[in-house]
Amino acid sequence: MSKHISSRKMLLLSATLLTITFLAELIGGLIFRSLSLVSDSFHVISDLTAIMVVFMSLTIAQRKQPTQKMAFGYHRLEVLSSIFNGLLLGVIAAFILVESWHRFKHPLSVETTGALIIALMGLMINVIIATLFHKTTPASKNDVNIQSAYLHILGDILASISVVVGIVAIKLFNQPIIDPIVAAFVAILILVGAGRVLYKSSKILLHKSPQDVSRIKKRILKIEGVDDFVDIRLWQVCSHLTVGTAHVIVSVEKVEETEAIKEDIRSIIKKEFNIRDITLECETPAMASNHRHIFEHEHD
């Protein structure tokens, strides 16, 4: 019997555990007057959102097929969700920083025993979730989305450890001012995570090439019959789906010979560069000399 679990089952279980952690830390933070716990609860939300985005991507990929009107299906929902998540987390982090400054100037006593129990529970759950990631199938472990979600969890473990250490320090040294300092540290982690999410999402929306085009060109030029590989345009529909178009300058005598060349290119593009699909147009050197292979567009 296999000890591996499917990626979707792992993501759902992780999301359930993170939801419990968020509610426990948020309510516990409010009851025990620990801002660091409240800030960590919102850091958990960032991880929960990241995991749900990955889960949504996998679900959409399996159930929603492309149509004539929606050529790439609904994969862009992942990008839109990520942007909303990044903006929301930025606002939350800013609020926590402001509140941390207020608490720093006017410290409140923290009920450390209850807060420490909640913080340790949150840390333990994060460790359990990290263990679940290691129990997924080998194919899932190589998925960039699963890897990204795993890194989110490692970041949350770091935040949880800082909260635990902070609460222990408050208990030992009776210095409640440590609480807003830890909260500010976690808020900065949230801001960094939100910035990364917004940056990656913006690159996708702006159609920045996800691959080194020169490296791809160098590889394709090794194929027999290919004189040049130009007008290469690559873009991501979402974080795990890259497509593109390109022109192939060929030195063949018959049009039928181009089919084998195109199949070779598609195979290399998919296996070596993880580009799901590419539309290729073949030209002779004479045809290629009649126009420029540069996309030009001017607004009126």
MARDO-217165 format. One record per residue (C-alpha): residue number from 0; x, y, z; residue in three letters. Coordinates in steps of 0.001 Angstrom, whole numbers, plus 500000, padded with zeros to 6 digits. Layout:
N
NODE   n      X      Y      Z res
NODE NUM      X      Y      Z ala
...
END
This chain:
300
NODE   n      X      Y      Z res
NODE   0 500000 500000 500000 met
NODE   1 501420 503384 498983 ser
NODE   2 502379 505798 501772 lys
NODE   3 502014 508773 499419 his
NODE   4 498962 511038 499415 ile
NODE   5 497604 512994 496466 ser
NODE   6 498488 516676 496184 ser
NODE   7 494822 517743 496246 arg
NODE   8 494109 515737 499418 lys
NODE   9 497239 517144 501054 met
NODE  10 496263 520709 500123 leu
NODE  11 492720 520291 501470 leu
NODE  12 493974 518814 504744 leu
NODE  13 496562 521585 505064 ser
NODE  14 493924 524251 504390 ala
NODE  15 491691 522769 507110 thr
NODE  16 494505 522765 509667 leu
NODE  17 495524 526317 508737 leu
NODE  18 491932 527539 509121 thr
NODE  19 491858 526083 512651 ile
NODE  20 495209 527746 513383 thr
NODE  21 494035 531123 512074 phe
NODE  22 490886 531124 514206 leu
NODE  23 492732 529912 517316 ala
NODE  24 495504 532511 517006 glu
NODE  25 493168 535372 516137 leu
NODE  26 490712 534658 518970 ile
NODE  27 493532 533731 521380 gly
NODE  28 495466 536875 520489 gly
NODE  29 492439 539066 521197 leu
NODE  30 491594 537281 524458 ile
NODE  31 495176 537191 525798 phe
NODE  32 496040 540671 524410 arg
NODE  33 498921 539364 522288 ser
NODE  34 499419 541390 519111 leu
NODE  35 502133 538979 517976 ser
NODE  36 499578 536152 517970 leu
NODE  37 497112 538287 515999 val
NODE  38 499813 539194 513458 ser
NODE  39 500831 535536 513111 asp
NODE  40 497178 534617 512478 ser
NODE  41 497210 536879 509419 phe
NODE  42 500514 535389 508335 his
NODE  43 498686 532060 508444 val
NODE  44 496019 533593 506191 ile
NODE  45 498700 534358 503586 ser
NODE  46 499747 530688 503611 asp
NODE  47 496130 529538 503536 leu
NODE  48 495455 531725 500516 thr
NODE  49 498574 530469 498746 ala
NODE  50 497514 526856 499309 ile
NODE  51 493949 527537 498155 met
NODE  52 495250 529236 494997 val
NODE  53 497314 526126 494217 val
NODE  54 494315 523895 494967 phe
NODE  55 492090 526055 492745 met
NODE  56 494652 525871 489938 ser
NODE  57 494792 522080 490108 leu
NODE  58 490996 521817 490241 thr
NODE  59 490453 524175 487315 ile
NODE  60 493101 522396 485272 ala
NODE  61 491306 519092 485799 gln
NODE  62 487675 520202 485397 arg
NODE  63 487466 523347 483261 lys
NODE  64 488391 522682 479672 gln
NODE  65 489272 525525 477261 pro
NODE  66 486582 526685 474833 thr
NODE  67 486494 528873 471740 gln
NODE  68 485595 531877 473890 lys
NODE  69 487973 530976 476729 met
NODE  70 491032 529739 474861 ala
NODE  71 493034 528986 478011 phe
NODE  72 490139 528113 480283 gly
NODE  73 490021 529849 483659 tyr
NODE  74 493692 529616 484610 his
NODE  75 493970 533415 484910 arg
NODE  76 491751 533268 487999 leu
NODE  77 494884 532212 489865 glu
NODE  78 496635 535470 488943 val
NODE  79 493639 537640 489822 leu
NODE  80 493271 535852 493178 ser
NODE  81 496972 536327 493896 ser
NODE  82 496798 540068 493209 ile
NODE  83 493774 540464 495487 phe
NODE  84 495554 538421 498164 asn
NODE  85 498741 540485 497860 gly
NODE  86 496902 543802 498174 leu
NODE  87 494811 542596 501109 leu
NODE  88 497863 541298 502966 leu
NODE  89 499644 544596 502352 gly
NODE  90 496780 546479 504019 val
NODE  91 496705 544018 506937 ile
NODE  92 500475 544258 507430 ala
NODE  93 500303 548069 507434 ala
NODE  94 497561 547956 510077 phe
NODE  95 499626 545597 512259 ile
NODE  96 502693 547879 511964 leu
NODE  97 500648 550901 513039 val
NODE  98 499158 548969 515950 glu
NODE  99 502633 547669 516878 ser
NODE 100 503928 551220 517113 trp
NODE 101 500962 552177 519292 his
NODE 102 501550 549135 521558 arg
NODE 103 505270 549923 521655 phe
NODE 104 504524 553370 523107 lys
NODE 105 501727 552076 525354 his
NODE 106 502468 548413 526178 pro
NODE 107 499659 546152 527374 leu
NODE 108 500191 543197 529676 ser
NODE 109 500004 539837 527900 val
NODE 110 498518 536699 529473 glu
NODE 111 501554 534652 528517 thr
NODE 112 500396 531189 529615 thr
NODE 113 497334 531107 527362 gly
NODE 114 499150 532884 524524 ala
NODE 115 502052 530427 524713 leu
NODE 116 499727 527416 524495 ile
NODE 117 498084 528851 521350 ile
NODE 118 501466 529751 519810 ala
NODE 119 502861 526248 520439 leu
NODE 120 499730 524734 518898 met
NODE 121 500209 526884 515797 gly
NODE 122 503863 525852 515521 leu
NODE 123 502979 522176 515919 met
NODE 124 500313 522367 513198 ile
NODE 125 502765 524031 510805 asn
NODE 126 505284 521243 511404 val
NODE 127 502548 518664 510721 ile
NODE 128 501643 520418 507454 ile
NODE 129 505316 520488 506399 ala
NODE 130 505409 516733 507051 thr
NODE 131 502321 516251 504858 leu
NODE 132 504134 517937 501963 phe
NODE 133 506877 515319 502234 his
NODE 134 504277 512543 501945 lys
NODE 135 502973 513667 498557 thr
NODE 136 503805 511737 495391 thr
NODE 137 507238 512307 493779 pro
NODE 138 505554 514010 490801 ala
NODE 139 503765 516450 493118 ser
NODE 140 507010 517355 494865 lys
NODE 141 508432 518505 491519 asn
NODE 142 505422 520757 490848 asp
NODE 143 506498 524404 491157 val
NODE 144 503166 525317 492779 asn
NODE 145 503521 522642 495465 ile
NODE 146 507086 523800 496096 gln
NODE 147 505891 527401 496426 ser
NODE 148 503198 526414 498946 ala
NODE 149 505800 524428 500894 tyr
NODE 150 508065 527488 501110 leu
NODE 151 505096 529475 502459 his
NODE 152 504726 526913 505238 ile
NODE 153 508449 527092 506078 leu
NODE 154 508054 530870 506349 gly
NODE 155 505121 530402 508703 asp
NODE 156 507177 528036 510856 ile
NODE 157 509779 530813 511179 leu
NODE 158 507067 533291 512177 ala
NODE 159 505581 530830 514700 ser
NODE 160 508994 530224 516280 ile
NODE 161 509526 533981 516640 ser
NODE 162 506125 534326 518352 val
NODE 163 506855 531450 520756 val
NODE 164 510286 532872 521614 val
NODE 165 508765 536328 522082 gly
NODE 166 506063 535103 524465 ile
NODE 167 508598 533060 526457 val
NODE 168 510795 536165 526710 ala
NODE 169 507836 538223 527961 ile
NODE 170 507107 535550 530576 lys
NODE 171 510737 535333 531755 leu
NODE 172 511642 539013 531751 phe
NODE 173 508209 540552 532306 asn
NODE 174 508685 542904 529337 gln
NODE 175 505375 543256 527413 pro
NODE 176 507115 545621 524991 ile
NODE 177 508566 542501 523306 ile
NODE 178 505083 541624 522000 asp
NODE 179 504719 544562 519538 pro
NODE 180 508329 544071 518398 ile
NODE 181 507600 540443 517451 val
NODE 182 504313 541543 515860 ala
NODE 183 506172 544100 513718 ala
NODE 184 508661 541411 512634 phe
NODE 185 505826 539116 511518 val
NODE 186 504123 542053 509746 ala
NODE 187 507331 542658 507799 ile
NODE 188 507345 538967 506791 leu
NODE 189 503769 539418 505573 ile
NODE 190 504769 542529 503584 leu
NODE 191 507678 540699 501966 val
NODE 192 505396 537797 501025 gly
NODE 193 502736 540170 499666 ala
NODE 194 505361 541997 497617 gly
NODE 195 506584 538763 496070 arg
NODE 196 503043 537697 495202 val
NODE 197 502288 541063 493556 leu
NODE 198 505597 541060 491679 tyr
NODE 199 505112 537546 490280 lys
NODE 200 501485 538257 489359 ser
NODE 201 502418 541533 487663 ser
NODE 202 505051 539764 485546 lys
NODE 203 502396 537345 484320 ile
NODE 204 499888 540104 483522 leu
NODE 205 502556 542127 481692 leu
NODE 206 503479 539006 479664 his
NODE 207 507096 539014 480728 lys
NODE 208 508908 536046 479212 ser
NODE 209 509328 533355 481879 pro
NODE 210 512283 531800 480066 gln
NODE 211 515665 532887 478737 asp
NODE 212 514806 533220 475038 val
NODE 213 518454 533243 473950 ser
NODE 214 519043 529884 475655 arg
NODE 215 515998 528385 473928 ile
NODE 216 517143 529739 470558 lys
NODE 217 520625 528301 471034 lys
NODE 218 519133 524872 471736 arg
NODE 219 516705 524895 468782 ile
NODE 220 519437 525934 466329 leu
NODE 221 521093 522557 466963 lys
NODE 222 518215 520845 465133 ile
NODE 223 519103 519815 461591 glu
NODE 224 517304 521908 458995 gly
NODE 225 516814 524942 461254 val
NODE 226 518655 528040 460026 asp
NODE 227 517200 530442 462537 asp
NODE 228 514632 530650 465326 phe
NODE 229 513155 534149 465591 val
NODE 230 510214 536225 466793 asp
NODE 231 510018 534094 469940 ile
NODE 232 507172 535228 472189 arg
NODE 233 506560 533410 475440 leu
NODE 234 504076 534255 478157 trp
NODE 235 502440 532662 481169 gln
NODE 236 498704 532156 481381 val
NODE 237 499210 531365 485085 cys
NODE 238 502154 530323 487227 ser
NODE 239 502282 526773 485842 his
NODE 240 501173 527228 482220 leu
NODE 241 503549 528745 479666 thr
NODE 242 502701 529050 475966 val
NODE 243 504217 530869 473019 gly
NODE 244 504720 531479 469320 thr
NODE 245 507814 531567 467105 ala
NODE 246 509020 531656 463505 his
NODE 247 511351 528933 462235 val
NODE 248 513649 529690 459313 ile
NODE 249 514214 526342 457616 val
NODE 250 516446 525040 454834 ser
NODE 251 514356 522236 453363 val
NODE 252 513201 521482 449865 glu
NODE 253 509660 520319 450623 lys
NODE 254 506971 521721 452894 val
NODE 255 506279 518225 454227 glu
NODE 256 509767 518148 455751 glu
NODE 257 508875 521000 458096 thr
NODE 258 506449 518838 460062 glu
NODE 259 509255 516690 461482 ala
NODE 260 511199 519833 462410 ile
NODE 261 508193 521329 464189 lys
NODE 262 507594 518118 466128 glu
NODE 263 511222 518093 467270 asp
NODE 264 510948 521718 468398 ile
NODE 265 507695 521133 470295 arg
NODE 266 509165 518084 472035 ser
NODE 267 512301 519947 473134 ile
NODE 268 510316 523025 474178 ile
NODE 269 508020 520941 476375 lys
NODE 270 510532 518540 477929 lys
NODE 271 513511 520852 478438 glu
NODE 272 511846 524233 479007 phe
NODE 273 508449 523275 480459 asn
NODE 274 506540 525224 477793 ile
NODE 275 503168 523539 477396 arg
NODE 276 502366 524639 473835 asp
NODE 277 503952 526726 471089 ile
NODE 278 502582 527779 467699 thr
NODE 279 505248 527578 464994 leu
NODE 280 505390 529169 461564 glu
NODE 281 508017 527909 459127 cys
NODE 282 509634 530156 456517 glu
NODE 283 512394 529918 453951 thr
NODE 284 515305 532402 454159 pro
NODE 285 513821 534263 451164 ala
NODE 286 510419 534601 452839 met
NODE 287 512004 535742 456103 ala
NODE 288 513914 538530 454375 ser
NODE 289 510656 540169 453239 asn
NODE 290 509583 541297 456712 his
NODE 291 510956 542157 460145 arg
NODE 292 510493 539692 462965 his
NODE 293 509740 542347 465539 ile
NODE 294 506370 543096 467097 phe
NODE 295 505579 546782 466578 glu
NODE 296 502539 548638 467865 his
NODE 297 501744 552308 468252 glu
NODE 298 498798 553866 470071 his
NODE 299 496875 556563 468264 asp
END
